[in-house]
Amino acid sequence: KFLLLEFWASWCVPCRKNNPELVEIYKKYNKKGFEIYGISMDVLKESWITAIKNDHLNWVNTVAEEGWNNDIVKSLGIQSFPANFLVDKNGKILAMNIEQSELEDFLENQYRLQNLQ
């Protein structure tokens, strides 16, 4: 199992451009154990909800209360978006700010190896 912690915002143009590819990766690997947890920096709930619906983000989504002053955001050193962390089932960070193509290659290799065992 792998988890992508995806920090984003409805007003972040690069984040929104990445979402369609993330949706496809999620569809392909979710049943194999891949999950995404979206953490938004949005202040306006309506903008956040609209972006989730428009971009078809069918994974768990939440808002970082206090935005940039959120303790988790600060402790992870997030200063710009998009930002993400790929984590394994033990909570070990495997990658930071992984590109979608790299993420898909990683998942493909991992799940292919699991099928061989």
C-alpha positions in Angstrom: 0.0 0.0 0.0 1.1 3.5 -0.8 -0.3 6.9 0.1 0.2 10.1 -1.7 -0.3 13.2 0.5 -1.2 15.8 -2.0 -1.0 19.5 -0.8 -2.9 21.7 -3.2 -5.4 24.6 -3.6 -8.2 25.5 -5.9 -6.3 28.7 -6.9 -3.1 26.9 -7.7 -2.9 26.6 -11.5 -0.1 23.9 -11.6 -2.1 21.9 -9.0 -5.2 22.0 -11.1 -3.3 21.1 -14.3 -1.9 18.0 -12.5 -5.3 16.8 -11.2 -6.5 15.0 -14.4 -3.4 12.9 -14.5 -3.7 12.1 -10.7 -7.3 11.1 -11.3 -6.2 8.6 -13.9 -3.4 7.2 -11.7 -5.9 6.9 -8.8 -8.4 5.0 -11.0 -5.7 2.6 -12.2 -4.0 1.8 -8.9 -6.6 2.4 -6.1 -7.9 -1.1 -6.1 -4.3 -2.4 -5.9 -3.7 -0.4 -2.6 -2.8 3.1 -3.7 -4.6 6.0 -1.9 -4.4 9.7 -2.2 -5.2 12.1 0.7 -5.7 15.7 -0.5 -4.9 18.5 1.8 -6.1 21.9 0.5 -4.8 25.3 1.5 -8.1 26.9 0.5 -9.7 29.5 2.7 -13.0 29.7 0.8 -14.8 26.4 1.3 -17.0 27.0 -1.8 -13.9 27.3 -4.1 -12.4 24.1 -2.5 -15.7 22.1 -3.0 -16.2 23.3 -6.5 -12.6 22.3 -7.5 -13.0 18.9 -6.0 -16.2 18.4 -8.0 -14.9 19.9 -11.3 -11.6 17.9 -11.1 -13.3 14.7 -10.0 -11.1 14.2 -7.0 -12.7 11.0 -5.7 -10.3 10.5 -2.8 -10.3 11.8 0.8 -10.0 15.6 0.8 -9.6 18.0 3.7 -8.5 21.5 4.4 -5.4 22.5 6.3 -6.9 24.7 9.0 -4.9 27.9 9.5 -3.4 27.6 6.0 0.3 28.3 5.9 0.3 28.5 9.7 -0.9 24.9 10.0 1.5 22.9 12.2 1.7 20.0 9.7 2.3 22.3 6.8 5.1 24.1 8.7 6.7 20.9 10.0 6.9 19.5 6.5 8.5 22.7 5.2 5.9 23.2 2.5 6.3 26.7 1.0 4.8 26.3 -2.4 2.5 24.1 -4.5 2.0 21.6 -5.7 3.7 19.6 -3.0 3.3 16.0 -2.2 4.8 13.1 -0.2 4.6 9.4 -1.2 4.5 7.3 1.9 4.6 3.5 2.3 2.5 1.4 4.6 5.0 1.9 7.4 4.8 5.7 7.2 8.2 6.0 5.5 8.5 8.9 3.1 9.6 7.4 -0.2 9.5 10.5 -2.4 8.8 14.2 -2.1 7.2 16.3 -4.9 7.1 13.3 -7.2 6.0 14.1 -10.7 2.9 12.2 -12.0 5.0 10.2 -14.6 7.5 9.2 -11.9 4.6 8.2 -9.6 3.0 6.1 -12.2 6.3 4.4 -13.1 7.0 3.7 -9.4 3.5 2.2 -8.8 3.6 0.1 -11.9 7.0 -1.4 -10.9 5.9 -2.0 -7.3 2.6 -3.7 -8.2 4.3 -5.7 -10.9 6.8 -6.9 -8.4 4.1 -7.8 -5.9 2.3 -9.9 -8.5 5.6 -11.8 -9.2 5.9 -12.8 -5.5 
